[in-house]
Amino acid sequence: MERCDFMSRGLKKKRTLEVEEIISLYKEGESTTRIAKLANVSSRYINKLFKSITYLESGI
């Protein structure tokens, strides 16, 4: 999967979980709020991350 700027730029310094770990937790049923706390980011950031992943996978 191709990475966009949103996933690879300087924000990584704040985020304590890798994108793959975030996706895995979500697939296991964790809420975006819980994932955000674990990753040291806001739930809004998690939702934007998922939106950007969906956009990339759709090929638009």
MOPAC internal coordinates of N, CA, C and O (Angstrom, degrees):
PM7 1SCF
backbone

  N    0.0000 0     0.00 0     0.00 0    0    0    0
  C    1.4419 1     0.00 0     0.00 0    1    0    0
  C    1.5301 1   108.72 1     0.00 0    2    1    0
  O    1.2310 1   121.35 1   -45.90 1    3    2    1
  N    1.3169 1   115.02 1   134.10 1    3    2    1
  C    1.4575 1   121.04 1   179.62 1    5    3    2
  C    1.5240 1   109.75 1   -75.12 1    6    5    3
  O    1.2310 1   120.50 1   -42.95 1    7    6    5
  N    1.2909 1   116.64 1   137.05 1    7    6    5
  C    1.4722 1   121.30 1   179.91 1    9    7    6
  C    1.5186 1   109.97 1   -91.31 1   10    9    7
  O    1.2310 1   120.76 1   -38.83 1   11   10    9
  N    1.3138 1   116.14 1   141.17 1   11   10    9
  C    1.4651 1   119.50 1   174.42 1   13   11   10
  C    1.5280 1   108.31 1  -100.55 1   14   13   11
  O    1.2310 1   120.65 1   -10.41 1   15   14   13
  N    1.3179 1   116.37 1   169.59 1   15   14   13
  C    1.4626 1   121.12 1  -179.55 1   17   15   14
  C    1.5173 1   111.97 1   -54.88 1   18   17   15
  O    1.2310 1   120.63 1   141.89 1   19   18   17
  N    1.3201 1   116.40 1   -38.11 1   19   18   17
  C    1.4579 1   120.92 1  -176.22 1   21   19   18
  C    1.5296 1   111.76 1   -56.66 1   22   21   19
  O    1.2310 1   120.54 1   143.53 1   23   22   21
  N    1.3198 1   116.58 1   -36.47 1   23   22   21
  C    1.4574 1   120.01 1  -176.74 1   25   23   22
  C    1.5176 1   113.35 1   -87.55 1   26   25   23
  O    1.2310 1   119.60 1   159.45 1   27   26   25
  N    1.3156 1   118.37 1   -20.55 1   27   26   25
  C    1.4556 1   119.09 1  -170.99 1   29   27   26
  C    1.5253 1   115.09 1  -115.32 1   30   29   27
  O    1.2310 1   119.63 1   170.29 1   31   30   29
  N    1.3130 1   118.32 1    -9.71 1   31   30   29
  C    1.4638 1   118.64 1  -176.78 1   33   31   30
  C    1.5291 1   111.93 1   -76.57 1   34   33   31
  O    1.2310 1   119.69 1     9.71 1   35   34   33
  N    1.2955 1   118.20 1  -170.29 1   35   34   33
  C    1.4496 1   124.99 1  -172.28 1   37   35   34
  C    1.5150 1   117.03 1   -54.03 1   38   37   35
  O    1.2310 1   119.22 1   166.76 1   39   38   37
  N    1.3251 1   119.10 1   -13.24 1   39   38   37
  C    1.4565 1   120.87 1  -179.71 1   41   39   38
  C    1.5238 1   112.07 1   -62.10 1   42   41   39
  O    1.2310 1   120.11 1   160.18 1   43   42   41
  N    1.3071 1   117.39 1   -19.82 1   43   42   41
  C    1.4631 1   122.13 1   178.75 1   45   43   42
  C    1.5220 1   111.52 1   -56.29 1   46   45   43
  O    1.2310 1   120.55 1   150.60 1   47   46   45
  N    1.3088 1   116.55 1   -29.40 1   47   46   45
  C    1.4613 1   120.40 1  -178.98 1   49   47   46
  C    1.5224 1   111.50 1   -60.96 1   50   49   47
  O    1.2310 1   120.24 1   146.23 1   51   50   49
  N    1.3104 1   117.15 1   -33.77 1   51   50   49
  C    1.4561 1   120.96 1  -179.14 1   53   51   50
  C    1.5318 1   111.21 1   -85.69 1   54   53   51
  O    1.2310 1   120.58 1   141.42 1   55   54   53
  N    1.3178 1   116.49 1   -38.58 1   55   54   53
  C    1.4616 1   121.65 1  -175.48 1   57   55   54
  C    1.5303 1   110.07 1   -72.24 1   58   57   55
  O    1.2310 1   120.63 1   -51.32 1   59   58   57
  N    1.3205 1   116.40 1   128.68 1   59   58   57
  C    1.4593 1   120.23 1  -176.97 1   61   59   58
  C    1.5268 1   113.70 1   -98.52 1   62   61   59
  O    1.2310 1   120.02 1   177.18 1   63   62   61
  N    1.3356 1   117.57 1    -2.82 1   63   62   61
  C    1.4609 1   121.89 1   176.50 1   65   63   62
  C    1.5244 1   109.26 1  -119.97 1   66   65   63
  O    1.2310 1   120.48 1   -33.23 1   67   66   65
  N    1.3065 1   116.68 1   146.77 1   67   66   65
  C    1.4528 1   121.58 1   174.83 1   69   67   66
  C    1.5273 1   108.95 1   -74.78 1   70   69   67
  O    1.2310 1   120.88 1   -22.39 1   71   70   69
  N    1.3326 1   115.92 1   157.61 1   71   70   69
  C    1.4615 1   121.25 1  -179.70 1   73   71   70
  C    1.5299 1   110.38 1   -56.24 1   74   73   71
  O    1.2310 1   120.50 1   137.85 1   75   74   73
  N    1.3150 1   116.65 1   -42.15 1   75   74   73
  C    1.4643 1   120.94 1  -179.05 1   77   75   74
  C    1.5267 1   111.08 1   -61.81 1   78   77   75
  O    1.2310 1   120.13 1   142.10 1   79   78   77
  N    1.3373 1   117.35 1   -37.90 1   79   78   77
  C    1.4602 1   121.49 1   178.30 1   81   79   78
  C    1.5323 1   110.75 1   -67.56 1   82   81   79
  O    1.2310 1   120.74 1   141.05 1   83   82   81
  N    1.3126 1   116.19 1   -38.95 1   83   82   81
  C    1.4682 1   121.24 1   178.84 1   85   83   82
  C    1.5241 1   109.90 1   -63.53 1   86   85   83
  O    1.2310 1   120.74 1   134.28 1   87   86   85
  N    1.3241 1   116.20 1   -45.72 1   87   86   85
  C    1.4652 1   120.73 1   179.07 1   89   87   86
  C    1.5199 1   110.44 1   -61.98 1   90   89   87
  O    1.2310 1   120.57 1   136.02 1   91   90   89
  N    1.3158 1   116.52 1   -43.98 1   91   90   89
  C    1.4587 1   121.46 1   179.69 1   93   91   90
  C    1.5292 1   111.80 1   -59.88 1   94   93   91
  O    1.2310 1   120.37 1   134.76 1   95   94   93
  N    1.3149 1   116.90 1   -45.24 1   95   94   93
  C    1.4612 1   120.91 1   178.72 1   97   95   94
  C    1.5249 1   111.28 1   -61.59 1   98   97   95
  O    1.2310 1   120.66 1   139.13 1   99   98   97
  N    1.3250 1   116.33 1   -40.87 1   99   98   97
  C    1.4631 1   120.66 1   179.76 1  101   99   98
  C    1.5276 1   110.48 1   -64.83 1  102  101   99
  O    1.2310 1   120.62 1   137.28 1  103  102  101
  N    1.3350 1   116.43 1   -42.72 1  103  102  101
  C    1.4703 1   120.80 1   178.73 1  105  103  102
  C    1.5268 1   111.46 1   -64.31 1  106  105  103
  O    1.2310 1   120.53 1   151.29 1  107  106  105
  N    1.3346 1   116.60 1   -28.71 1  107  106  105
  C    1.4643 1   121.20 1   178.14 1  109  107  106
  C    1.5261 1   112.10 1   -79.19 1  110  109  107
  O    1.2310 1   120.37 1   174.75 1  111  110  109
  N    1.3312 1   116.89 1    -5.25 1  111  110  109
  C    1.4542 1   120.27 1   175.47 1  113  111  110
  C    1.5172 1   116.33 1   105.22 1  114  113  111
  O    1.2310 1   120.10 1  -175.40 1  115  114  113
  N    1.3305 1   117.42 1     4.60 1  115  114  113
  C    1.4689 1   119.96 1   178.58 1  117  115  114
  C    1.5296 1   109.60 1   -70.68 1  118  117  115
  O    1.2310 1   120.65 1   -33.82 1  119  118  117
  N    1.3126 1   116.36 1   146.18 1  119  118  117
  C    1.4643 1   120.69 1   178.53 1  121  119  118
  C    1.5279 1   109.76 1   -77.12 1  122  121  119
  O    1.2310 1   121.20 1   -21.26 1  123  122  121
  N    1.3291 1   115.31 1   158.74 1  123  122  121
  C    1.4607 1   118.93 1   178.82 1  125  123  122
  C    1.5275 1   110.44 1   -65.70 1  126  125  123
  O    1.2310 1   120.12 1   149.20 1  127  126  125
  N    1.3231 1   117.38 1   -30.80 1  127  126  125
  C    1.4662 1   120.67 1   177.94 1  129  127  126
  C    1.5216 1   110.79 1   -65.64 1  130  129  127
  O    1.2310 1   120.48 1   135.13 1  131  130  129
  N    1.3203 1   116.68 1   -44.87 1  131  130  129
  C    1.4683 1   121.54 1   178.68 1  133  131  130
  C    1.5306 1   111.06 1   -65.08 1  134  133  131
  O    1.2310 1   120.72 1   136.53 1  135  134  133
  N    1.3318 1   116.22 1   -43.47 1  135  134  133
  C    1.4617 1   120.54 1   178.72 1  137  135  134
  C    1.5219 1   109.97 1   -61.78 1  138  137  135
  O    1.2310 1   120.46 1   138.33 1  139  138  137
  N    1.3155 1   116.73 1   -41.67 1  139  138  137
  C    1.4590 1   121.26 1   179.69 1  141  139  138
  C    1.5255 1   110.91 1   -59.73 1  142  141  139
  O    1.2310 1   120.56 1   136.99 1  143  142  141
  N    1.3143 1   116.54 1   -43.01 1  143  142  141
  C    1.4719 1   119.88 1   178.80 1  145  143  142
  C    1.5242 1   111.14 1   -63.45 1  146  145  143
  O    1.2310 1   120.81 1   137.16 1  147  146  145
  N    1.3301 1   116.05 1   -42.84 1  147  146  145
  C    1.4618 1   120.29 1   179.19 1  149  147  146
  C    1.5304 1   111.78 1   -65.54 1  150  149  147
  O    1.2310 1   120.62 1   145.90 1  151  150  149
  N    1.3373 1   116.42 1   -34.10 1  151  150  149
  C    1.4663 1   121.40 1  -176.40 1  153  151  150
  C    1.5231 1   112.61 1   -90.13 1  154  153  151
  O    1.2310 1   120.05 1   177.08 1  155  154  153
  N    1.3285 1   117.50 1    -2.92 1  155  154  153
  C    1.4618 1   122.36 1   179.63 1  157  155  154
  C    1.5345 1   112.47 1    63.74 1  158  157  155
  O    1.2310 1   120.91 1  -141.61 1  159  158  157
  N    1.3386 1   115.86 1    38.39 1  159  158  157
  C    1.4621 1   122.06 1   176.42 1  161  159  158
  C    1.5225 1   108.38 1  -136.11 1  162  161  159
  O    1.2310 1   120.25 1    -2.22 1  163  162  161
  N    1.3247 1   117.13 1   177.78 1  163  162  161
  C    1.4591 1   120.92 1   178.38 1  165  163  162
  C    1.5335 1   110.27 1   -84.29 1  166  165  163
  O    1.2310 1   120.99 1   -21.19 1  167  166  165
  N    1.3215 1   115.71 1   158.81 1  167  166  165
  C    1.4640 1   119.30 1   176.44 1  169  167  166
  C    1.5267 1   109.61 1   -66.28 1  170  169  167
  O    1.2310 1   120.19 1   151.06 1  171  170  169
  N    1.3226 1   117.25 1   -28.94 1  171  170  169
  C    1.4657 1   121.07 1   175.88 1  173  171  170
  C    1.5344 1   109.78 1   -61.92 1  174  173  171
  O    1.2310 1   120.11 1   139.00 1  175  174  173
  N    1.3228 1   117.39 1   -41.00 1  175  174  173
  C    1.4662 1   121.65 1   177.89 1  177  175  174
  C    1.5359 1   109.90 1   -60.79 1  178  177  175
  O    1.2310 1   120.38 1   135.27 1  179  178  177
  N    1.3314 1   116.88 1   -44.73 1  179  178  177
  C    1.4698 1   121.25 1   179.97 1  181  179  178
  C    1.5250 1   109.93 1   -60.99 1  182  181  179
  O    1.2310 1   120.54 1   134.82 1  183  182  181
  N    1.3206 1   116.57 1   -45.18 1  183  182  181
  C    1.4604 1   120.17 1   179.79 1  185  183  182
  C    1.5237 1   111.81 1   -63.57 1  186  185  183
  O    1.2310 1   119.95 1   140.27 1  187  186  185
  N    1.3340 1   117.70 1   -39.73 1  187  186  185
  C    1.4668 1   121.12 1   176.79 1  189  187  186
  C    1.5314 1   110.34 1   -65.54 1  190  189  187
  O    1.2310 1   120.53 1   141.87 1  191  190  189
  N    1.3030 1   116.59 1   -38.13 1  191  190  189
  C    1.4578 1   121.26 1   178.06 1  193  191  190
  C    1.5244 1   110.37 1   -61.19 1  194  193  191
  O    1.2310 1   120.43 1   132.49 1  195  194  193
  N    1.3359 1   116.78 1   -47.51 1  195  194  193
  C    1.4664 1   120.63 1   178.77 1  197  195  194
  C    1.5238 1   111.23 1   -63.75 1  198  197  195
  O    1.2310 1   120.53 1   142.17 1  199  198  197
  N    1.3126 1   116.60 1   -37.83 1  199  198  197
  C    1.4622 1   120.41 1   178.61 1  201  199  198
  C    1.5263 1   110.75 1   -64.02 1  202  201  199
  O    1.2310 1   120.16 1   138.77 1  203  202  201
  N    1.3241 1   117.30 1   -41.23 1  203  202  201
  C    1.4636 1   120.97 1  -179.78 1  205  203  202
  C    1.5316 1   110.66 1   -69.60 1  206  205  203
  O    1.2310 1   120.29 1   144.73 1  207  206  205
  N    1.3226 1   117.06 1   -35.27 1  207  206  205
  C    1.4717 1   120.62 1   176.97 1  209  207  206
  C    1.5192 1   109.83 1   -65.26 1  210  209  207
  O    1.2310 1   120.44 1   135.17 1  211  210  209
  N    1.3255 1   116.77 1   -44.83 1  211  210  209
  C    1.4630 1   121.81 1   178.76 1  213  211  210
  C    1.5125 1   110.48 1   -60.65 1  214  213  211
  O    1.2310 1   120.45 1   138.01 1  215  214  213
  N    1.3337 1   116.74 1   -41.99 1  215  214  213
  C    1.4506 1   121.91 1   178.79 1  217  215  214
  C    1.5312 1   110.59 1   -61.07 1  218  217  215
  O    1.2310 1   120.17 1   134.83 1  219  218  217
  N    1.3217 1   117.27 1   -45.17 1  219  218  217
  C    1.4628 1   121.10 1  -179.67 1  221  219  218
  C    1.5214 1   111.47 1   -65.37 1  222  221  219
  O    1.2310 1   120.52 1   139.52 1  223  222  221
  N    1.3283 1   116.61 1   -40.48 1  223  222  221
  C    1.4653 1   119.92 1  -178.63 1  225  223  222
  C    1.5214 1   112.55 1   -70.46 1  226  225  223
  O    1.2310 1   120.25 1   153.01 1  227  226  225
  N    1.3327 1   117.12 1   -26.99 1  227  226  225
  C    1.4569 1   120.41 1  -179.17 1  229  227  226
  C    1.5258 1   111.90 1   -74.35 1  230  229  227
  O    1.2310 1   120.87 1   159.33 1  231  230  229
  N    1.3425 1   115.95 1   -20.67 1  231  230  229
  C    1.4561 1   120.50 1   178.02 1  233  231  230
  C    1.5168 1   114.10 1    77.36 1  234  233  231
  O    1.2310 1   120.02 1  -165.88 1  235  234  233
  N    1.2951 1   117.57 1    14.12 1  235  234  233
  C    1.4687 1   120.94 1  -178.90 1  237  235  234
  C    1.5174 1   109.73 1   -75.62 1  238  237  235
  O    1.2310 1   120.10 1   180.00 1  239  238  237

